[in-house]
Amino acid sequence: MNDNSFWLDEPRDDIVTRRFDGRAEVAVIGGGVTGCSAALTLAQRGVRVRLHEAREIAGGASGRNGGFALRGATLPYDEARVALGPERARTVMELTERSLDRLESLAGDAFRRVGSYRLAHDPAELEALRREHDALRDDGFAVEWVEALTPPLDALYLGAILHPDDGSLHPARWVRRLAAHAAAAGADIREHDPISVGDVDAELVVVAGDGFIPQLLPELPVRSTRGQVLATEPLADRLYDRPHYARGGYDYWHQLPDGRLVIGGNRDASFDTEDTDVEETTDTVQARIDALVEELVGRRPAVTHRWAGIWGTTPDLMPLVGEVRENVWVAGGYSGHGNALGLACGDLVARAILGDRVAELEIFDPARATLAR
């Protein structure tokens, strides 16, 4: 069995990049979806941008997540309407829908637009699904109520809602392609190049480390959070053609085109140990995921990969995008919902640096977090 991410095990071509000497106008720290998105936007606008990635492109959470590309943020839409206000909640939802459209245009076969199910584990969650469904429908967003579930889901869950435009993602393949787009536009992409904010040789710095923001910008209230995942051998039966998530996101899984099941979650088995930046799996959480596999498949297929990834969680579960110190900017803190948001927020921070102050920046302003401390 392999303890590396299944996504990162895929063979990759080297990214052809044009290195330049001397000082950069903008340095980006982090070679995940956010950093590559920011580098692409900046390079397309003619900015001398250099991206520093401590490991390989997508080596962090962008290559270690479950492979879901979902609209919205971590809060369900009805809860976001209460927390943010109706107009701001709509703005965030529309931002992520546009981001999924853009992802589809750039990702090629790394993205399959198959929709996603949110499942109800108990009567309380069923009521929560109904509230989210009604809020989405009332605001004109596509959503479908699913009353009848197919086996074995019908014995495990009480109902579901379908988000029809969500998708299944090969995240490392996608982010490598995004990095290649940025390099082709002129970005200087440097892998295996760890660097701190204070050591960057650039006029301006963007920190795009998500789960590693606490080490890079300790003044921000971002908590490193571990998510654990596994992948099985290919299954003969096609059971789950789209992303599924339940129990408030503590269970999530989908089946890949080759038949293997990618499944993760169960942080609630040990919250105290999962607030960490250590990329290691644990017996406690992996045993819970194994048990869920058995419920979903009817047996325990062989496991080929087990891995962990680190994301950044903010107090209000919304991203931080903006200037933190003079000439130091941040984009991250996706609270486990970063595949679509990361693409969007990397573009947002780049546009803000270039003077394009769009409405979403007010919602994601990091000042809200530092003032609340």
Secondary structure, 3 states (H helix, E strand, C coil): CECCCCHHHCCCCCCCCCCCCCCEEEEEECCCHHHHHHHHHHHHCCCCEEEECCCCCCCCHHHCCCCEECCCCCCCHHHHHHHHCHHHHHHHHHHHHHHHHHHHHHHHHHEECCCEEEECCCHHHHHHHHHHHHHHHHCCCCCEEECCCCCCHHHHCCCEEEECCCEEECHHHHHHHHHHHHHHCCCEEECCCCCCHHHCCEEEEEECCHHHHHHHCCCCCCEEEEEEEEEEEECCCCCCCCCEEEHHHCEEEEECCCCEEEEEECHHHCHHHHCCCCCCCCHHHHHHHHHHHHHHHCCCCCEEEEEEEEEEECCCCCCEEEEEECCEEEEECCCCCHHHHHHHHHHHHHHHHCCCCCCHHHHCCCHHHHHHC
